[in-house]
Structures are given as C-alpha cells and as structure tokens.
Amino acid sequence: MGFNMKYENVFNEIAEQYYNAIFRYCYVRLSDEHAAKDCTQEVFFTFSLKMNKLKLSENIRAWLYRTADNVMNNYKKKHKEMISYDDVNEATKDTYSVETPFNDIISEEEYELLKSYYINGDDIEIISSRLGISKAATSQRIHRIKAKIKAKYV
C-alpha cells in the first residue's frame, strides 16, 4: 500500500478489529452481500488514504461508521432502481391477488386506501384527488373502513 511500517501496522490492527463489524453494518443496511462488500472495501480504502491525517487518539470506530454511512448513501444514489413500486404494482395487478391482513373484513381497495393514508402518509387531499371524490367523502370512507375493522376485533 505504500505505507511506512507504522501506518501499515496500525491499518492492519484497525482492519482486523473492525472489518467484519463494518461489513455486517453495511449488509444490514443494504440487504445485499455484494454491495456490502463493495462499501466495506471502500470504507477501508478511504481509511488507508486518510489515516495519516487522522489523529490516532481520535475515535476511529466512530469515524469508520460515519464513513460507512457516507459510502452507503453514495452507493444508493449511484444504484437507484429505475422501476418504482407503483410500476411493479400496476404491471402485476391482474396476475395475483393481494392478501391483506384484513381480507375477511375489507376489500383490497379499502386496504389500499388505509395503506395510502396510514402507511404511505398521503394526506386526504392527495387521496381525494386520486379517487376523484371530495375530501369529506374520503374521510368518511376511511372512518367506515376503520369501523369495520373495529367491529371485528373490539
């Protein structure tokens, strides 16, 4: 690596101590072994380039995790999927039936409405526009769907 002996020993000690932990951290965040390996290698490559400027008394562990976060964020930006969830949902809509947690109580459309409001965080105005109904009607639908679920479980 072109280090002098002192830096080579320090690098080897740090890599031995933290490499597996950084790899696991990347793997958990990326859910992709290949991406985690790439990011981990980049973290330690960056460390090798900057270690002579770092104070050895500095919290190297924190620096490695911060660097891993930055490397993973850059990796995600470079490797964004070109297809969205909506595209997949639309393309596969007719090929399978969605099992919802409340299939026996509410329809798939009602489940999608609740999911849009509570999980996706869409506001009433956006949902109303998508459904082509008033905000009051949308609020009322959400209220009725919740009432159906409550009646079954409460």
DSSP file with accessible surface (Angstrom, degrees, kcal/mol):
  #  RESIDUE AA STRUCTURE BP1 BP2  ACC     N-H-->O    O-->H-N    N-H-->O    O-->H-N    TCO  KAPPA ALPHA  PHI   PSI    X-CA   Y-CA   Z-CA
    1    1 A M              0   0  149      0, 0.0     3,-0.1     0, 0.0     0, 0.0   0.000 360.0 360.0 360.0  -8.0    0.0    0.0    0.0
    2    2 A G        +     0   0   83      1,-0.2     2,-0.1     0, 0.0     6,-0.0   0.683 360.0 143.7  82.2  15.4    3.0    2.3    0.2
    3    3 A F        -     0   0   43      1,-0.1    -1,-0.2     2,-0.1     2,-0.1  -0.503  55.0-114.4 -78.7 156.5    2.6    2.9    3.9
    4    4 A N     >  -     0   0   92     -2,-0.1     4,-2.3    -3,-0.1     5,-0.2  -0.458  42.7 -96.8 -79.3 169.0    5.5    3.2    6.2
    5    5 A M  H  > S+     0   0  129      1,-0.2     4,-2.4     2,-0.2     5,-0.2   0.876 122.2  55.4 -59.1 -38.6    5.7    0.4    8.7
    6    6 A K  H  > S+     0   0  122      1,-0.2     4,-2.1     2,-0.2    -1,-0.2   0.949 112.3  41.8 -60.8 -49.2    4.0    2.3   11.5
    7    7 A Y  H  > S+     0   0   56      1,-0.2     4,-3.1     2,-0.2    -1,-0.2   0.862 111.8  55.4 -69.2 -35.2    0.9    3.1    9.4
    8    8 A E  H  X S+     0   0   81     -4,-2.3     4,-2.5     2,-0.2    -1,-0.2   0.936 109.7  46.4 -63.5 -42.5    0.8   -0.4    7.9
    9    9 A N  H  X S+     0   0   78     -4,-2.4     4,-2.3     2,-0.2    -2,-0.2   0.916 114.2  47.6 -64.6 -42.9    0.7   -1.9   11.4
   10   10 A V  H  X S+     0   0   26     -4,-2.1     4,-2.7    -5,-0.2     5,-0.3   0.937 112.1  50.2 -63.5 -45.3   -2.0    0.5   12.5
   11   11 A F  H  X S+     0   0   24     -4,-3.1     4,-3.0     1,-0.2     5,-0.3   0.939 111.1  48.6 -58.8 -47.9   -4.0   -0.2    9.4
   12   12 A N  H  X S+     0   0   79     -4,-2.5     4,-2.5    -5,-0.2    -1,-0.2   0.905 112.3  48.8 -60.7 -40.9   -3.8   -3.9    9.8
   13   13 A E  H  X S+     0   0  126     -4,-2.3     4,-2.2     2,-0.2    -1,-0.2   0.935 114.4  44.5 -64.5 -46.2   -4.8   -3.7   13.5
   14   14 A I  H  X S+     0   0   22     -4,-2.7     4,-2.7     2,-0.2     5,-0.3   0.921 114.7  48.8 -64.8 -45.2   -7.8   -1.4   12.7
   15   15 A A  H  X S+     0   0   18     -4,-3.0     4,-2.4    -5,-0.3     5,-0.3   0.927 112.3  48.6 -62.2 -43.4   -8.9   -3.6    9.8
   16   16 A E  H  < S+     0   0  170     -4,-2.5     4,-0.3    -5,-0.3    -1,-0.2   0.907 116.2  43.9 -62.9 -38.7   -8.6   -6.8   11.8
   17   17 A Q  H  < S+     0   0  127     -4,-2.2    -2,-0.2    -5,-0.2     4,-0.2   0.873 129.8  19.1 -75.6 -36.3  -10.6   -5.2   14.7
   18   18 A Y  H  X S+     0   0   38     -4,-2.7     4,-2.6    -5,-0.2     5,-0.3   0.570  92.9  92.6-117.3 -11.4  -13.4   -3.5   12.6
   19   19 A Y  H  X S+     0   0   73     -4,-2.4     4,-2.6    -5,-0.3     5,-0.2   0.933  92.8  43.3 -56.1 -51.2  -13.7   -5.0    9.2
   20   20 A N  H  > S+     0   0  107     -5,-0.3     4,-2.6    -4,-0.3    -1,-0.2   0.892 114.1  51.2 -63.4 -38.6  -16.3   -7.7   10.0
   21   21 A A  H  > S+     0   0   19      2,-0.2     4,-2.3    -4,-0.2    -1,-0.2   0.917 111.7  46.9 -66.2 -41.1  -18.4   -5.2   12.1
   22   22 A I  H  X S+     0   0    0     -4,-2.6     4,-2.6     2,-0.2     5,-0.2   0.915 111.7  51.7 -67.1 -40.8  -18.4   -2.7    9.2
   23   23 A F  H  X S+     0   0   43     -4,-2.6     4,-2.9    -5,-0.3    -2,-0.2   0.946 111.0  47.1 -60.4 -46.7  -19.3   -5.4    6.7
   24   24 A R  H  X S+     0   0  146     -4,-2.6     4,-2.6     2,-0.2     5,-0.2   0.909 111.2  52.4 -61.2 -41.7  -22.2   -6.5    8.9
   25   25 A Y  H  X S+     0   0   66     -4,-2.3     4,-2.0     1,-0.2    -1,-0.2   0.941 112.9  43.9 -59.4 -47.0  -23.4   -2.9    9.3
   26   26 A C  H  X S+     0   0    0     -4,-2.6     4,-2.5     2,-0.2     5,-0.3   0.911 112.6  52.7 -65.4 -41.6  -23.3   -2.4    5.6
   27   27 A Y  H  X S+     0   0  108     -4,-2.9     4,-2.8    -5,-0.2     5,-0.3   0.922 109.3  48.5 -62.9 -43.2  -25.0   -5.7    4.9
   28   28 A V  H  < S+     0   0  112     -4,-2.6    -1,-0.2     1,-0.2    -2,-0.2   0.918 116.5  43.1 -63.4 -42.0  -27.9   -5.0    7.3
   29   29 A R  H  < S+     0   0   87     -4,-2.0    -1,-0.2    -5,-0.2    -2,-0.2   0.820 125.8  31.6 -75.3 -30.0  -28.4   -1.5    5.8
   30   30 A L  H  < S-     0   0   27     -4,-2.5    -2,-0.2    -5,-0.2    -3,-0.2   0.658  85.0-147.0-102.3 -21.4  -28.1   -2.6    2.2
   31   31 A S     <  +     0   0   99     -4,-2.8     2,-0.3    -5,-0.3    -3,-0.1   0.839  68.2 102.5  55.3  36.3  -29.5   -6.2    2.3
   32   32 A D     >  -     0   0   74     -5,-0.3     4,-2.7    -6,-0.2     5,-0.2  -0.893  60.4-156.3-151.7 114.8  -27.1   -7.1   -0.5
   33   33 A E  H  > S+     0   0  102     -2,-0.3     4,-2.5     1,-0.2     5,-0.2   0.909  96.0  49.6 -62.2 -43.4  -23.9   -9.0    0.2
   34   34 A H  H  > S+     0   0  120      1,-0.2     4,-2.4     2,-0.2    -1,-0.2   0.938 113.5  45.9 -62.4 -45.9  -22.1   -7.8   -2.9
   35   35 A A  H  > S+     0   0    1      1,-0.2     4,-2.7     2,-0.2     5,-0.2   0.902 111.8  52.6 -63.5 -40.0  -23.0   -4.1   -2.2
   36   36 A A  H  X S+     0   0    0     -4,-2.7     4,-2.6     2,-0.2    -1,-0.2   0.909 109.8  48.4 -63.2 -41.2  -21.9   -4.6    1.4
   37   37 A K  H  X S+     0   0   93     -4,-2.5     4,-2.5     2,-0.2    -2,-0.2   0.930 112.3  49.1 -63.8 -45.5  -18.5   -6.0    0.4
   38   38 A D  H  X S+     0   0   59     -4,-2.4     4,-2.2     1,-0.2    -2,-0.2   0.931 114.1  45.0 -59.3 -46.8  -18.0   -3.1   -2.1
   39   39 A C  H  X S+     0   0    0     -4,-2.7     4,-2.4     2,-0.2    -1,-0.2   0.905 111.9  51.7 -66.7 -40.8  -18.9   -0.5    0.5
   40   40 A T  H  X S+     0   0    0     -4,-2.6     4,-2.2    -5,-0.2     5,-0.2   0.930 110.3  49.2 -62.0 -44.1  -16.8   -2.1    3.2
   41   41 A Q  H  X S+     0   0  110     -4,-2.5     4,-2.4     1,-0.2    -1,-0.2   0.908 110.6  50.7 -62.1 -39.5  -13.8   -2.2    0.9
   42   42 A E  H  X S+     0   0   83     -4,-2.2     4,-2.7     2,-0.2    -1,-0.2   0.887 107.3  54.1 -66.4 -37.1  -14.4    1.5    0.0
   43   43 A V  H  X S+     0   0    0     -4,-2.4     4,-2.4     1,-0.2    -2,-0.2   0.951 113.4  41.6 -59.7 -48.5  -14.5    2.4    3.7
   44   44 A F  H  X S+     0   0    9     -4,-2.2     4,-2.4     2,-0.2    -2,-0.2   0.828 112.5  54.0 -74.6 -27.9  -11.2    0.8    4.4
   45   45 A F  H  X S+     0   0  121     -4,-2.4     4,-1.8    -5,-0.2    -1,-0.2   0.945 110.5  47.2 -65.4 -45.5   -9.6    2.2    1.2
   46   46 A T  H  X S+     0   0   28     -4,-2.7     4,-1.9     1,-0.2    -2,-0.2   0.914 111.1  52.1 -60.1 -42.5  -10.7    5.7    2.3
   47   47 A F  H  X S+     0   0    2     -4,-2.4     4,-2.1     1,-0.2    -1,-0.2   0.922 106.7  52.9 -59.5 -43.3   -9.3    4.9    5.8
   48   48 A S  H  < S+     0   0   11     -4,-2.4     4,-0.3     1,-0.2    -1,-0.2   0.860 111.7  46.5 -62.7 -33.8   -6.0    3.9    4.2
   49   49 A L  H  < S+     0   0  100     -4,-1.8    -1,-0.2     1,-0.2    -2,-0.2   0.823 123.8  31.3 -75.5 -31.3   -5.8    7.2    2.3
   50   50 A K  H >X S+     0   0  109     -4,-1.9     3,-1.6    -5,-0.2     4,-1.1   0.497  89.0  95.3-107.0  -5.6   -6.7    9.4    5.3
   51   51 A M  T 3< S+     0   0    2     -4,-2.1     3,-0.4     1,-0.3    -1,-0.1   0.832  80.7  58.5 -63.0 -30.3   -5.3    7.5    8.2
   52   52 A N  T 34 S+     0   0   88     -4,-0.3    -1,-0.3     1,-0.2    -2,-0.1   0.743 109.3  46.6 -71.1 -17.1   -2.0    9.5    8.3
   53   53 A K  T <4 S+     0   0  171     -3,-1.6     2,-0.2     2,-0.1    -1,-0.2   0.628  97.6  88.0 -94.5 -17.5   -4.1   12.7    8.7
   54   54 A L  S  < S-     0   0   25     -4,-1.1     2,-0.5    -3,-0.4     6,-0.0  -0.585  85.4-117.0 -79.9 145.7   -6.3   11.3   11.4
   55   55 A K    >   -     0   0  150     -2,-0.2     3,-1.9     1,-0.1    -2,-0.1  -0.689  18.3-139.5 -78.3 128.8   -5.2   11.5   15.0
   56   56 A L  T 3  S+     0   0   78     -2,-0.5     4,-0.2     1,-0.3    -1,-0.1   0.734 103.6  58.8 -65.6 -18.7   -4.7    8.0   16.2
   57   57 A S  T 3  S+     0   0  114      2,-0.1    -1,-0.3     3,-0.0    -2,-0.0   0.636  85.4 105.1 -82.0 -13.0   -6.3    9.0   19.5
   58   58 A E  S <  S-     0   0   71     -3,-1.9     2,-1.6     1,-0.1     3,-0.2  -0.270  95.4 -91.5 -62.7 155.0   -9.5   10.0   17.6
   59   59 A N     >  -     0   0  102      1,-0.2     4,-2.0     2,-0.1    -1,-0.1  -0.515  48.0-178.7 -72.1  92.6  -12.4    7.6   17.9
   60   60 A I  H  > S+     0   0   16     -2,-1.6     4,-2.9    -4,-0.2     5,-0.2   0.878  76.9  58.6 -63.6 -38.0  -11.6    5.5   14.8
   61   61 A R  H  > S+     0   0  125      1,-0.2     4,-2.2     2,-0.2    -1,-0.2   0.946 108.1  44.9 -58.4 -48.6  -14.6    3.3   15.3
   62   62 A A  H  > S+     0   0   29      1,-0.2     4,-2.6     2,-0.2     5,-0.2   0.907 112.3  52.6 -62.8 -40.5  -17.0    6.3   15.0
   63   63 A W  H  X S+     0   0   26     -4,-2.0     4,-2.6     1,-0.2    -1,-0.2   0.919 109.0  49.9 -61.8 -43.1  -15.0    7.6   12.0
   64   64 A L  H  X S+     0   0    0     -4,-2.9     4,-2.6     2,-0.2    -2,-0.2   0.915 112.1  46.7 -62.7 -43.4  -15.4    4.2   10.3
   65   65 A Y  H  X S+     0   0   45     -4,-2.2     4,-2.4     2,-0.2    -1,-0.2   0.904 112.7  49.6 -67.6 -39.9  -19.1    4.1   10.9
   66   66 A R  H  X S+     0   0  128     -4,-2.6     4,-2.3     2,-0.2    -2,-0.2   0.927 112.7  47.7 -62.1 -43.3  -19.6    7.7    9.7
   67   67 A T  H  X S+     0   0   15     -4,-2.6     4,-3.0    -5,-0.2    -2,-0.2   0.912 109.4  53.4 -64.6 -40.8  -17.6    6.9    6.6
   68   68 A A  H  X S+     0   0    0     -4,-2.6     4,-2.9     1,-0.2     5,-0.2   0.917 107.8  51.2 -60.1 -42.9  -19.6    3.7    6.1
   69   69 A D  H  X S+     0   0   45     -4,-2.4     4,-2.5     2,-0.2    -1,-0.2   0.939 112.4  45.9 -58.9 -46.8  -22.8    5.8    6.2
   70   70 A N  H  X S+     0   0   98     -4,-2.3     4,-2.3     2,-0.2    -2,-0.2   0.922 113.4  48.7 -63.6 -43.3  -21.4    8.2    3.6
   71   71 A V  H  X S+     0   0    7     -4,-3.0     4,-2.6     1,-0.2    -2,-0.2   0.927 112.7  48.0 -64.0 -43.9  -20.2    5.4    1.4
   72   72 A M  H  X S+     0   0    0     -4,-2.9     4,-2.8    -5,-0.2    -1,-0.2   0.902 110.0  52.1 -65.8 -40.0  -23.6    3.6    1.6
   73   73 A N  H  X S+     0   0   66     -4,-2.5     4,-2.0    -5,-0.2    -1,-0.2   0.928 112.3  45.8 -61.2 -43.2  -25.5    6.8    0.8
   74   74 A N  H  X S+     0   0   73     -4,-2.3     4,-2.1     2,-0.2    -2,-0.2   0.899 111.7  52.5 -64.6 -40.2  -23.4    7.4   -2.2
   75   75 A Y  H  X S+     0   0   41     -4,-2.6     4,-1.7     1,-0.2    -2,-0.2   0.932 109.0  49.6 -60.8 -45.7  -23.8    3.8   -3.3
   76   76 A K  H  < S+     0   0   87     -4,-2.8    -1,-0.2     1,-0.2    -2,-0.2   0.889 110.0  51.2 -62.3 -39.3  -27.6    4.0   -3.0
   77   77 A K  H >< S+     0   0  143     -4,-2.0     3,-0.7     1,-0.2    -1,-0.2   0.900 113.2  44.9 -64.1 -40.3  -27.6    7.2   -5.1
   78   78 A K  H 3< S+     0   0  158     -4,-2.1    -1,-0.2     1,-0.2    -2,-0.2   0.747 118.6  42.6 -74.4 -25.5  -25.5    5.6   -7.8
   79   79 A H  T 3< S+     0   0   99     -4,-1.7    -1,-0.2    -5,-0.2    -2,-0.2  -0.098  75.5 154.3-117.6  36.2  -27.5    2.3   -7.8
   80   80 A K    <   -     0   0  152     -3,-0.7     2,-0.2     1,-0.1    -3,-0.1  -0.369  50.3-110.8 -63.1 141.6  -31.1    3.6   -7.6
   81   81 A E        -     0   0  161      1,-0.1    -1,-0.1     2,-0.1    -2,-0.0  -0.494  17.7-145.0 -70.7 141.5  -33.6    1.2   -9.1
   82   82 A M  S    S+     0   0  179     -2,-0.2     2,-0.4    -3,-0.1    -1,-0.1   0.527  79.2  70.7 -87.5  -6.3  -35.1    2.5  -12.3
   83   83 A I  S    S-     0   0   96      4,-0.0     2,-0.2     3,-0.0    -2,-0.1  -0.920  74.2-142.1-114.9 138.6  -38.5    1.0  -11.6
   84   84 A S     >  -     0   0   53     -2,-0.4     4,-2.0     1,-0.1     5,-0.2  -0.534  25.1-111.3 -95.4 165.6  -40.9    2.2   -8.9
   85   85 A Y  H  > S+     0   0  127      1,-0.2     4,-3.0     2,-0.2     5,-0.2   0.903 119.0  56.0 -59.2 -40.3  -43.2    0.3   -6.6
   86   86 A D  H  > S+     0   0  115      1,-0.2     4,-2.7     2,-0.2    -1,-0.2   0.895 105.3  51.5 -62.3 -38.8  -46.2    1.8   -8.4
   87   87 A D  H  > S+     0   0   86      2,-0.2     4,-2.5     1,-0.2    -1,-0.2   0.927 112.9  45.0 -63.2 -43.9  -44.9    0.5  -11.8
   88   88 A V  H  X S+     0   0   65     -4,-2.0     4,-2.0     2,-0.2    -2,-0.2   0.938 113.7  49.8 -64.7 -45.7  -44.5   -3.0  -10.3
   89   89 A N  H  X S+     0   0   38     -4,-3.0     4,-0.7     1,-0.2    -2,-0.2   0.928 114.2  44.7 -60.7 -44.3  -47.9   -2.9   -8.6
   90   90 A E  H >< S+     0   0  121     -4,-2.7     3,-0.6    -5,-0.2     4,-0.4   0.916 113.2  50.5 -67.5 -42.0  -49.6   -1.7  -11.9
   91   91 A A  H 3< S+     0   0   79     -4,-2.5    -1,-0.2     1,-0.2    -2,-0.2   0.811 119.8  35.2 -67.5 -30.5  -47.8   -4.3  -14.0
   92   92 A T  H >X S+     0   0   41     -4,-2.0     3,-1.4    -5,-0.2     4,-0.8   0.399  85.0 106.9-106.0   5.8  -48.7   -7.2  -11.7
   93   93 A K  T << S+     0   0  102     -4,-0.7     3,-0.4    -3,-0.6    -1,-0.1   0.858  85.7  39.1 -55.2 -43.1  -52.1   -6.1  -10.7
   94   94 A D  T 34 S+     0   0  158     -4,-0.4    -1,-0.3     1,-0.2    -2,-0.1   0.543 107.0  65.9 -87.9  -4.9  -54.0   -8.6  -12.8
   95   95 A T  T <4 S+     0   0  107     -3,-1.4     2,-0.3     1,-0.1    -1,-0.2   0.602 107.8  17.1 -97.5 -10.3  -51.7  -11.5  -12.2
   96   96 A Y     <  -     0   0  110     -4,-0.8     2,-0.5    -3,-0.4    -1,-0.1  -0.989  68.8-119.5-153.7 162.9  -52.1  -12.1   -8.5
   97   97 A S        -     0   0   87     -2,-0.3     2,-0.4    -3,-0.1    -3,-0.1  -0.898  31.6-125.5-107.1 132.7  -54.5  -11.3   -5.6
   98   98 A V        -     0   0   27     -2,-0.5     2,-0.7    -5,-0.1    10,-0.0  -0.607  13.8-143.3 -79.7 129.4  -53.1   -9.4   -2.7
   99   99 A E        -     0   0  154     -2,-0.4    -1,-0.0     2,-0.0    -2,-0.0  -0.851  22.8-168.0 -90.4 116.1  -53.5  -11.0    0.7
  100  100 A T    >   -     0   0   11     -2,-0.7     3,-1.5     6,-0.1     4,-0.2  -0.679  35.1-112.1-100.2 162.0  -54.2   -8.2    3.2
  101  101 A P  T 3  S+     0   0   82      0, 0.0     3,-0.2     0, 0.0    -1,-0.1   0.729 120.0  39.1 -64.2 -15.8  -54.2   -8.5    7.0
  102  102 A F  T >> S+     0   0   55      1,-0.1     3,-2.7     5,-0.1     4,-2.6  -0.086  70.8 137.9-124.7  33.1  -58.0   -8.0    6.9
  103  103 A N  T <4 S+     0   0   64     -3,-1.5    -1,-0.1     1,-0.3     5,-0.1   0.807  75.2  52.2 -51.3 -34.2  -59.0   -9.9    3.8
  104  104 A D  T 34 S+     0   0  108     -4,-0.2    -1,-0.3    -3,-0.2     3,-0.1   0.557 119.7  34.2 -80.8  -5.8  -62.1  -11.3    5.5
  105  105 A I  T <4 S+     0   0   33     -3,-2.7     2,-0.3     1,-0.3    -2,-0.2   0.773 119.3  26.2-115.1 -46.1  -63.2   -7.8    6.6
  106  106 A I  S  < S-     0   0    7     -4,-2.6    -1,-0.3     1,-0.0    -6,-0.1  -0.865  76.9-107.2-125.1 159.5  -62.4   -5.3    4.0
  107  107 A S     >  -     0   0   46     -2,-0.3     4,-2.5     1,-0.1     5,-0.2  -0.286  34.8-106.7 -77.6 167.9  -61.8   -5.3    0.2
  108  108 A E  H  > S+     0   0   59      1,-0.2     4,-2.5     2,-0.2     5,-0.2   0.889 122.0  53.0 -61.8 -39.3  -58.4   -4.9   -1.4
  109  109 A E  H  > S+     0   0  137      2,-0.2     4,-1.9     1,-0.2    -1,-0.2   0.899 108.8  49.0 -63.9 -41.0  -59.4   -1.3   -2.5
  110  110 A E  H  > S+     0   0   42      2,-0.2     4,-2.4     1,-0.2    -2,-0.2   0.913 110.8  50.7 -65.3 -40.3  -60.3   -0.4    1.1
  111  111 A Y  H  X S+     0   0   43     -4,-2.5     4,-2.9     1,-0.2    -2,-0.2   0.924 108.8  51.4 -62.0 -43.9  -57.0   -1.9    2.3
  112  112 A E  H  X S+     0   0   51     -4,-2.5     4,-2.5     2,-0.2    -1,-0.2   0.883 108.5  52.5 -61.9 -36.7  -55.1    0.2   -0.3
  113  113 A L  H  X S+     0   0   16     -4,-1.9     4,-2.2     2,-0.2    -2,-0.2   0.947 111.9  44.5 -63.9 -47.2  -56.9    3.3    0.9
  114  114 A L  H  X>S+     0   0   17     -4,-2.4     4,-3.4     1,-0.2     5,-0.6   0.917 113.5  51.1 -62.1 -43.4  -55.9    2.7    4.5
  115  115 A K  I  X>S+     0   0   28     -4,-2.9     5,-2.7     1,-0.2     4,-1.6   0.921 109.2  50.9 -60.6 -43.1  -52.4    1.8    3.4
  116  116 A S  I  <5S+     0   0    4     -4,-2.5     6,-2.4    -5,-0.2    -1,-0.2   0.923 118.6  37.5 -61.0 -42.4  -52.1    5.1    1.4
  117  117 A Y  I  <5S+     0   0   80     -4,-2.2    -2,-0.2     4,-0.2    -1,-0.2   0.949 129.5  26.3 -76.8 -49.7  -53.3    7.1    4.4
  118  118 A Y  I  <5S+     0   0  122     -4,-3.4    -3,-0.2    -5,-0.2    -2,-0.2   0.845 131.6  29.2 -89.6 -35.5  -51.6    5.4    7.4
  119  119 A I  I  <<S+     0   0  116     -4,-1.6    -3,-0.2    -5,-0.6    -4,-0.1   0.911 127.6  36.5 -93.3 -49.5  -48.5    3.8    5.9
  120  120 A N  S   <S-     0   0   96     -5,-2.7    -3,-0.2     2,-0.1    -4,-0.2   0.698  99.1-132.9 -77.7 -19.6  -47.6    6.0    3.0
  121  121 A G        +     0   0   58     -6,-0.4    -4,-0.2     1,-0.2    -3,-0.1   0.694  43.0 164.8  77.6  18.0  -48.7    9.1    4.8
  122  122 A D        -     0   0   39     -6,-2.4    -1,-0.2     1,-0.1     2,-0.1  -0.454  34.6-124.6 -65.9 140.8  -50.6   10.6    1.9
  123  123 A D     >  -     0   0   84     -2,-0.1     4,-2.2     1,-0.1     3,-0.3  -0.408  23.4-103.1 -86.1 166.5  -52.9   13.3    3.1
  124  124 A I  H  > S+     0   0   30      1,-0.2     4,-3.1     2,-0.2     5,-0.2   0.868 119.2  56.7 -55.5 -39.7  -56.7   13.4    2.5
  125  125 A E  H  > S+     0   0  122      2,-0.2     4,-2.3     1,-0.2    -1,-0.2   0.920 108.4  45.6 -62.3 -43.6  -56.4   15.9   -0.3
  126  126 A I  H  > S+     0   0   84     -3,-0.3     4,-2.3     2,-0.2    -1,-0.2   0.936 115.4  46.5 -65.6 -45.4  -54.0   13.7   -2.3
  127  127 A I  H  X S+     0   0    1     -4,-2.2     4,-2.6     2,-0.2     5,-0.2   0.925 111.7  51.9 -63.7 -43.3  -56.1   10.6   -1.8
  128  128 A S  H  X>S+     0   0    6     -4,-3.1     5,-1.8    -5,-0.2     4,-1.6   0.914 110.2  48.7 -58.7 -44.5  -59.3   12.5   -2.7
  129  129 A S  H  <5S+     0   0   99     -4,-2.3    -1,-0.2    -5,-0.2    -2,-0.2   0.916 111.5  49.3 -62.3 -43.8  -57.7   13.7   -5.9
  130  130 A R  H  <5S+     0   0  142     -4,-2.3    -2,-0.2     1,-0.2    -1,-0.2   0.886 117.1  41.1 -63.2 -39.7  -56.5   10.2   -6.8
  131  131 A L  H  <5S-     0   0   73     -4,-2.6    -1,-0.2    -5,-0.2    -2,-0.2   0.621 106.5-126.6 -83.6 -17.0  -60.0    8.8   -6.1
  132  132 A G  T  <5S+     0   0   66     -4,-1.6     2,-0.3     1,-0.3    -3,-0.2   0.827  71.4 110.5  73.7  32.6  -61.8   11.7   -7.8
  133  133 A I  S   <S-     0   0   46     -5,-1.8    -1,-0.3    -6,-0.2    -2,-0.1  -0.838  73.1 -83.3-130.7 170.5  -64.1   12.3   -4.7
  134  134 A S     >  -     0   0   70     -2,-0.3     4,-2.2     1,-0.1     5,-0.1  -0.238  35.4-114.6 -72.2 163.1  -64.3   15.1   -2.1
  135  135 A K  H  > S+     0   0  117      1,-0.2     4,-2.7     2,-0.2     5,-0.2   0.891 118.2  53.6 -62.6 -39.5  -62.1   15.3    1.0
  136  136 A A  H  > S+     0   0   74      1,-0.2     4,-2.4     2,-0.2    -1,-0.2   0.914 108.6  48.7 -62.8 -41.3  -65.2   14.7    3.1
  137  137 A A  H  > S+     0   0   36      2,-0.2     4,-2.4     1,-0.2    -1,-0.2   0.904 111.4  50.0 -66.1 -39.0  -66.1   11.6    1.2
  138  138 A T  H  X S+     0   0    0     -4,-2.2     4,-2.3     2,-0.2    -2,-0.2   0.942 111.0  48.6 -64.6 -45.8  -62.5   10.3    1.5
  139  139 A S  H  X S+     0   0   56     -4,-2.7     4,-2.5     1,-0.2    -2,-0.2   0.906 111.1  51.4 -59.8 -41.0  -62.5   10.9    5.3
  140  140 A Q  H  X S+     0   0   86     -4,-2.4     4,-2.6     2,-0.2    -1,-0.2   0.907 108.2  51.3 -65.2 -40.6  -65.9    9.2    5.6
  141  141 A R  H  X S+     0   0  106     -4,-2.4     4,-2.5     2,-0.2    -1,-0.2   0.925 110.4  48.6 -61.3 -45.6  -64.6    6.1    3.7
  142  142 A I  H  X S+     0   0    7     -4,-2.3     4,-2.5     1,-0.2    -2,-0.2   0.934 111.5  50.4 -60.9 -43.0  -61.6    5.9    6.0
  143  143 A H  H  X S+     0   0  112     -4,-2.5     4,-2.2     1,-0.2    -2,-0.2   0.918 111.3  48.1 -61.1 -44.9  -63.9    6.2    9.0
  144  144 A R  H  X S+     0   0  144     -4,-2.6     4,-2.1     2,-0.2    -1,-0.2   0.895 110.9  50.6 -64.3 -41.4  -66.2    3.4    7.7
  145  145 A I  H  X S+     0   0    4     -4,-2.5     4,-2.0     2,-0.2    -2,-0.2   0.934 110.9  48.5 -63.4 -45.1  -63.3    1.1    7.0
  146  146 A K  H  X S+     0   0   76     -4,-2.5     4,-2.9     1,-0.2    -2,-0.2   0.904 109.1  54.2 -60.5 -39.2  -61.9    1.6   10.5
  147  147 A A  H  X S+     0   0   47     -4,-2.2     4,-2.6     1,-0.2    -1,-0.2   0.895 105.9  52.4 -63.8 -38.8  -65.3    0.9   11.9
  148  148 A K  H  X S+     0   0   87     -4,-2.1     4,-1.4     2,-0.2    -1,-0.2   0.929 112.4  45.1 -60.6 -45.8  -65.5   -2.4   10.0
  149  149 A I  H  X S+     0   0   27     -4,-2.0     4,-2.0     1,-0.2     3,-0.3   0.932 113.1  49.8 -66.6 -44.5  -62.1   -3.5   11.5
  150  150 A K  H  X S+     0   0  132     -4,-2.9     4,-2.8     1,-0.2    -2,-0.2   0.904 106.3  56.3 -60.2 -41.8  -63.0   -2.3   15.0
  151  151 A A  H  < S+     0   0   83     -4,-2.6    -1,-0.2     1,-0.2    -2,-0.2   0.860 111.1  44.6 -60.2 -34.8  -66.3   -4.2   14.9
  152  152 A K  H  < S+     0   0  116     -4,-1.4    -1,-0.2    -3,-0.3    -2,-0.2   0.871 126.7  26.8 -76.3 -37.5  -64.5   -7.4   14.1
  153  153 A Y  H  <        0   0  131     -4,-2.0    -2,-0.2    -5,-0.1    -3,-0.2   0.554 360.0 360.0-107.9 -11.6  -61.7   -7.0   16.7
  154  154 A V     <        0   0  147     -4,-2.8    -4,-0.0    -5,-0.2     0, 0.0  -0.698 360.0 360.0-109.5 360.0  -63.1   -4.9   19.5
